[in-house]
Amino acid sequence: MRVFEGLALIEKRQPRSSPRLHTGAGSLAGLPEIAAKLGTGTVWLVTDPGLMEHGYPAHTQRLLESAGFRVILLTDVQENPDSLVVRRLADRLVLEKPNLIVALGGGSALDTAKAANLLAFSGGQMVDYRGYGKAKGKLLPMVGIPTTTGTGSESQSYAVIEERQSHLKMACGDPQLLFHTVILDPELATSQPRRVAAVSGLDAITHALESSVTLKHSPLSRLYSWEAWRLLSSSFAGMMQDSANLTTVATMQWGAYLAGAAIEQSMLGACHASANPLTAHYGLVHGLAVSIMMPVVLRFNSAVAVGTYTELARLAGLPGIRPADELATLVEKFALSAGLPTRLRDCGVSEGIFPILAEEAFDQWTGKFNPRPVSEKDFIEIYQAAF
Ligand SMILES: [Fe+2]
């Protein structure tokens, strides 16, 4: 019966596409061939400034030049990219007219490249593209090369951009924002600092947990989210012990990719909806904010998601008797093992702001996919429970 219902769901919802994948240690070497198939002339290489010291951008530039490309290197990438940065890059893109975009870095670099591509060819303001499928022009082909193991931006047709004035995060999606090809080379992620590995890994973990139970989940999204959870939950502790271990990094990288692919099919929920205002008001790093909110949201959703939570608990080797509590405790344990705070009070957040945060969380599009309806009052209680 469950299988039959699943097939009916697949029929109703056309699954979204996935990028072509090029994987394995050293797979970056395949970039010249991949790029040559996508175009000639000028390539925009968008990257994190912090990567320059590791030499990855210079190496990537040489690879592209070996394929005959003229490379324009752009390092105007900031954490939590905002609409002004994207505007500047989009204007520059119109002038420089590259033929291909290669995004190398964490989720911020990947999202910045996607958003600049969208704005340059569709006009208007970033805020016009909140939601899905609003691109007007034909965008440039893009290659995504993640160097962190977390956001899953590489497997999604969304760019998350902060609105400059309000600091609120906007999820802007379009089928053309999907990378044509993604290169998953774990060697590029072995030099991420331990703290980056921790917050990006926790972000991926919340992606796997949230996307498993959303109102939009499907049998296909569950294939992604459950396998992502299995990989991530079994590797996070090892990642904290040795964030340069190639096998562990490769497992986390694949888990993060699959968790992103799950979001692409099934969206997120109240954890991300409540975390985003914390980043907007207090500058909390995204992975930290979601790791604090996830345990509370797991317990909030417990009554409507007990079956799935039981399966997820068992996949992580937990008894599955009180699955929401067990999963919540495991997420807290992961954060503590990374030396991260698990309460809002330890992050400088004050209780007095909860009504404002709750109002903004309620307005977040992503919260509408939570399996249990969440009111503004519920969000206040969720923040209080996380305090
Ligand atoms: Fe996230």
Residues whose N, C-alpha, C, O or C-beta is under 5 A from the ligand:
A	BS01	LIG	D203
